[in-house]
Amino acid sequence: MRWLPAAVVAAFCMLGVAHGQEAIPESLTGAKGDPARGRAIVANRQVGLCLLCHSGPFPEERFQGNLAPDLTGAGKRWSEGQLRLRVADSGRINPATIMPAYHRTEGLLRVAPAWRGKPILSAEQIEDVVAFLLTLKD
């Protein structure tokens, strides 16, 4: 078994992720997210920045990324819990990922002082993004 620093273990426990687990099965807020708000977050180039790396079913958005998987069909490829983990802390699945940890705050490197200890997205925003991604079945 690989040793993890205490701060990393604490962060995963806070997210409800056990070592070796590839999903966060329960909502971070105890409620379902709103798909319309989630779509707005994903498409917003100041909030989620998702389209910097991903492309998807956003015909109105120019210059979508090609560094990460297309979001089309995300709700078909991954379960709700798998999507939640990928958005909250994709580094848990792939430590070499370039995707930011949108909800983890501990054990991160090169974080601007103004952002230290703060998640990029709130738990509610994570749930909204997950709810939207679950709608992408095609």
C-alpha distance (Angstrom), angle and dihedral (degrees) to the residues before:
residue distance angle dihedral
M1 . . .
R2 3.79 . .
W3 3.81 116.8 .
L4 3.82 115.7 -121.5
P5 3.81 125.0 -161.3
A6 3.82 113.2 -106.7
A7 3.82 92.2 -115.1
V8 3.81 90.8 56.2
V9 3.80 92.5 47.8
A10 3.81 89.9 49.1
A11 3.80 91.5 50.3
F12 3.81 92.4 51.3
C13 3.78 91.3 46.8
M14 3.80 88.4 52.4
L15 3.81 88.4 53.9
G16 3.79 92.1 45.5
V17 3.80 93.8 -113.4
A18 3.77 120.0 138.8
H19 3.79 121.0 -155.9
G20 3.81 108.2 -81.6
Q21 3.81 93.9 16.6
E22 3.81 115.4 129.8
A23 3.80 99.3 -163.9
I24 3.77 143.1 44.7
P25 3.80 98.3 -137.7
E26 3.80 98.5 -173.5
S27 3.79 128.1 64.5
L28 3.80 113.6 -101.3
T29 3.81 88.6 -134.5
G30 3.79 101.3 33.9
A31 3.81 89.5 -113.5
K32 3.79 138.4 81.9
G33 3.77 117.9 -99.8
D34 3.78 128.2 -120.4
P35 3.84 113.3 -104.7
A36 3.83 93.8 -153.8
R37 3.80 92.0 54.3
G38 3.81 89.0 44.6
R39 3.80 92.1 53.9
A40 3.81 89.6 50.6
I41 3.82 90.7 52.3
V42 3.81 93.2 48.3
A43 3.82 93.0 48.1
N44 3.83 94.8 43.0
R45 3.78 112.3 100.6
Q46 3.81 92.8 -159.0
V47 3.82 100.1 47.6
G48 3.81 114.8 33.3
L49 3.80 99.4 7.8
C50 3.81 86.4 -158.7
L51 3.81 93.8 142.5
L52 3.78 90.5 58.4
C53 3.82 87.1 78.9
H54 3.83 105.6 8.7
S55 3.78 132.6 61.1
G56 3.76 125.2 -157.5
P57 3.79 147.8 142.0
F58 3.80 95.6 -36.9
P59 3.82 105.3 119.5
E60 3.81 91.1 170.8
E61 3.82 92.7 57.6
R62 3.78 118.5 84.0
F63 3.78 125.5 -156.6
Q64 3.79 101.4 27.8
G65 3.78 118.2 -177.4
N66 3.78 129.5 -101.6
L67 3.82 101.4 -168.4
A68 3.81 95.8 89.3
P69 3.81 136.0 37.0
D70 3.80 118.8 -65.3
L71 3.80 107.9 -103.2
T72 3.81 91.4 -138.2
G73 3.80 106.4 112.5
A74 3.82 94.6 13.2
G75 3.80 90.7 132.9
K76 3.78 89.3 54.8
R77 3.82 96.2 46.0
W78 3.81 99.1 46.8
S79 3.79 137.5 33.9
E80 3.79 122.8 -120.4
G81 3.81 91.0 -99.9
Q82 3.80 92.7 47.7
L83 3.80 91.1 50.6
R84 3.82 90.8 48.0
L85 3.81 91.4 54.3
R86 3.81 92.5 45.2
V87 3.79 91.5 53.5
A88 3.82 98.0 38.3
D89 3.81 96.4 44.7
S90 3.80 118.3 -11.3
G91 3.80 89.7 173.9
R92 3.79 87.2 75.6
I93 3.80 88.5 68.2
N94 3.80 97.8 35.0
P95 3.83 115.8 17.5
A96 3.83 89.8 -165.7
T97 3.81 94.6 55.2
I98 3.79 120.5 129.8
M99 3.81 90.5 -149.3
P100 3.80 112.4 109.1
A101 3.78 121.9 -117.4
Y102 3.80 96.5 -111.1
H103 3.79 95.8 -168.0
R104 3.82 107.8 18.2
T105 3.80 115.1 95.3
E106 3.82 104.4 174.8
G107 3.78 129.5 77.4
L108 3.81 95.5 18.6
L109 3.79 125.2 141.0
R110 3.80 129.6 -142.9
V111 3.82 96.9 17.0
A112 3.80 117.3 161.7
P113 3.82 111.8 -115.6
A114 3.82 92.0 -115.8
W115 3.84 90.2 57.9
R116 3.82 100.1 42.9
G117 3.79 111.0 125.0
K118 3.81 92.5 6.8
P119 3.81 125.5 106.4
I120 3.81 118.7 -129.0
L121 3.80 89.8 -132.1
S122 3.79 127.6 26.9
A123 3.81 120.6 -122.5
E124 3.81 88.7 -103.0
Q125 3.81 91.5 52.1
I126 3.82 90.4 49.1
E127 3.82 89.1 53.5
D128 3.82 90.9 47.8
V129 3.82 91.7 52.0
V130 3.82 91.1 46.9
A131 3.82 90.6 49.8
F132 3.81 89.8 51.8
L133 3.81 94.9 46.0
L134 3.82 89.4 51.3
T135 3.82 88.5 61.0
L136 3.82 90.8 59.7
K137 3.80 99.5 90.6
D138 3.83 100.0 143.3
